[in-house]
């Protein structure tokens, strides 16, 4: 699973950099979106990849089997900020002169 996530992150970063180096403004926006998604995956993977692990603590649960909720909250916040930046960039793209 870690190899798949690492390959996905590498592909997103490579694709994002390739698109940002293009001359078109739309390519730059797409590249920025790809890079932000790669950063989200890096943050999520830093919390540990555990399959079907709950983030809630119960009375009789071993704490080492739980998922870390902090990276999940950081990724959720980053997704919302990314959508805000995307909306702002698309507005700039529409309003800018050709």
N, C-alpha and C positions, 0 to 999 in steps of 0.2 A: 504494500500500500504506500509506503514511503517513497519507493521508486516512482510509482505512478504520479504522486503529487509533485515530486521533484521534476519529472519530465514535463508535467503540465505547466509548472511555474517557469521552467526554462523556455518552453514554447511560447508562453504568453509574453515573457520579457523580450525574447527575440523578435516576435511579431510586432510588439509595441514599438521597439526601437526602429525596426524596419519601416513601419508606417509613419513614425514621427520624422524620419529622414526624408520622406517624400515631400514634394514641393507643394502639394495641394493642402489647403487649410482643413478640409474634411479628413484627409489622411492623418493630420496631426491630432485631431480630436479623437479619432479611432485609436491611434497609438497611445494616447493618454489614458483612454478607457482600458485598453489592454494592460498597460502598466499598473493601473490602480487595482485591477482584478488580480494581477500577479502579487501585488503587495498584500492584498487581502488574504490570499492563499498562504503567503509566507507567515503572516501573523497567526492564522488559524493553525498552521502546522507547528508553530512554535509552542503551542499549548499541549502538544501531544495528540497523536491520532489514536483514539480508542473507539472501538466499534460498539455501538449501543450503550455507551456509558452515560449515566445520568449526571447532571450537574447539581442535583439536589442532595442534601445530606440527610440520611435517615438515621435511626438509632443504632442499628446493627450492621452497618455497612463499613467495609474496609476503605479507608480514605485513599489508599493508593489506586483503587480501581475507578475513582471518579474522574470525570472530565473537568478541566480547569475552565471556569466560566468567564474569566477575565479576557482571554483572547476572543471568545465568542462575542462579548460585549464590545470589544474594540473593533471587530470586523463589522458588526452591525452599525456602529457609529460611522465607520469609514464608508460603508455603502451609502448611507444617507448623505454624507458630505460629498461623495462622488457624484450622486445624482444631482445635487445642488450645483456643483461645478459644471457638470455636463449641461444642465439647463442654461447656466450663464454663458458658457462657450457657444452653445447653439444660438442663443440670442445675439451674441456678438457676431457670429457668422452670418446670420440673416440680415442684421442691420449694417454690416460693413459694406463699403463700396467694392464693387467688383474689381 
